[in-house]
């Protein structure tokens, strides 16, 4: 073996002998290792902080062609497609991480130095064998870091901007304990590409990452978060100054990440990381104060006052659930609000025992917030999910002559869409509100008949809803001011179509401050004409063999049978304008629809009815009968 081809082993050996802490406070040591491996593998380079004066070696954004021996994998480790099984497991797992325009999976740790692709492959296989789903490993994060950096370089060069300088990526994370290691490996992967440097801003919210891009603090950004998913999961969300990446962009990223994995497999080693000891990157920054200032200015605009404390006199309970939205409490205090009775204000990836991972749709979180509001006579309760890109609210129904508030109720789902639409009916009359497919019949009537707005129902998924709103506005077919899901994901044209739970809170709190100063009734009175039916439930029918192909076959057959049954069922009428699954209006009011999950072996059944009895007699029983022919592969117990 040539000396050159043995040096990657030397670099890996040095890495394995050093403690994790050696990488963060001691850039000289890590520079040596990165320079050594860059010189002889074309993979990594040193990129310490800009203040160090060190100039990294120049190399192509693609891997340099190095003549070394493919090793560490026997010939028997090759399958019929010429892809070694251990590597194929990794490549398949990369594909499985795709979740719309994001990456999401169960966090699976491995050694922070040393180890092989085979070790990681076994961990991924074990997770799948135990029904754990897609695996997000530090190695995967490294590969996607390199992939994102390569994509940015390619996109810049394709526009003729090859000489426009260094590309800067900002990385942030939510409070999950494993977020820091994923941020570290992502940063290392991105900085292995020539012409790219990474800034780490630490704890942040997802929408803030987009603000950092559009304000020029960085060229692109990545948020390490799994939002409202369980604690053992994590993910990556990508941004540029144009907004979040599209689904097609994710396919390109996955292909580039696979290429990166191939190169590491060829070398027979796994890239190092700092464990949970910190993040090795060009610079540590704190951009969140900038983002907080943008929200403060937005509230001042909404309230329309010259006062520096426009929220004085309001009592607000903030419940970020120990997530990334904790900063919002201090923001409101600075603007004069009384927030002394807020909940769970310390970022903590273990999350509250009382309500679990923060999710403003979760009953436990809503109930806890209502109790806190009732105890302190609050004007409003504000809830965020883990990364603060969704919000929900709690409002009092009544206030007596002594100012005592009572009968707190949630403001979420169709109610939240309705109240935001009230705001935009005043500021942008006749505009279009784009929602997902599961919104109620009553909401449609309220928007179009009561507010004079246009309602465009589209596909489920916040990226779908936002994409349609952009398309309608850019084409001139409509002025789509709001794109919102019933889940609380809300993006507004005035805010660059980024889904931002804190900006949604800005709009609602701004309206509250204006109506309070005018002596108006509860905000709920503004949507009193919204027709709400007492039964509104979603049921998840599981396909037990776990196959998406089976799920599609069952769904298509049941959907066709429903359409045929509708011709003789006088209490149903087919919604011809529906764009997702099949949707039927009920003669007595309400609707039901079935749709197939894009990512899981699940068929969703949504039912809105005048009563639980009617829902069971007119909808659920007929559906159970139609599903019965598939009783060996379908679990309908949720509908019983």
Buried (B, 14 or more C-beta within 10 A) or exposed (E): EEEEBEBBBBBBEBBBEBEBEBBBEEBEBBBEBBBBBBBBBBBBBBBBBEEEEBEBEEBEBEBEEBEBEEBBBEEEBBEEEEBBBBBBBBBBBBEBBBBBBBBBBBBBBBBBBBBBBBBBBBBBBEBBEEEBBBBBBBBBBBBBBBBBBBBBBBBBBEEEEEEEEEBBBBBBBBBBEBBBBBBBBBBBBBBBBBBBBBBBBBBBBBBBBBBBBBEEBBBBBBBBBBBBBEBEBBBBBBBBBEBBBBBEBBEBBBBBBBBBBBBBBBBBBBBBBBBBBBBBBBBEBEBBEBBBEBBBEBBBEBBEBEEEEBBEEBBBBBBBBBBBBBBBBBBBBBBBBBBEBBBBBEBBBEBBEEBBBBBBBBEEBBBBBBBBBBEBBBBBBBBBBBBBBBBBBBBBEEBEEEEEBEEBBBBBBBBBBBBBBBBBBEEBEEBBBBBBBBBBBBBBBBBEEBBEBBBBBBBBBBBBBBBBBBBBBEEEEBBBBBBBBBBBBBBBBBBBBBBBBBBBBBBBBBBBBBBBBEEEEBBBEBBEEBBBBEBBBEBEBBBEEEEBEBBBBBBEBBBEBBEEBBEEBEBBBBBEEBEBBBBBBBEEBBBBBBBBBBBBBBBBBBBBBBBEEBBBEBBBEBBBEBBEEBEEBBBBEBBE
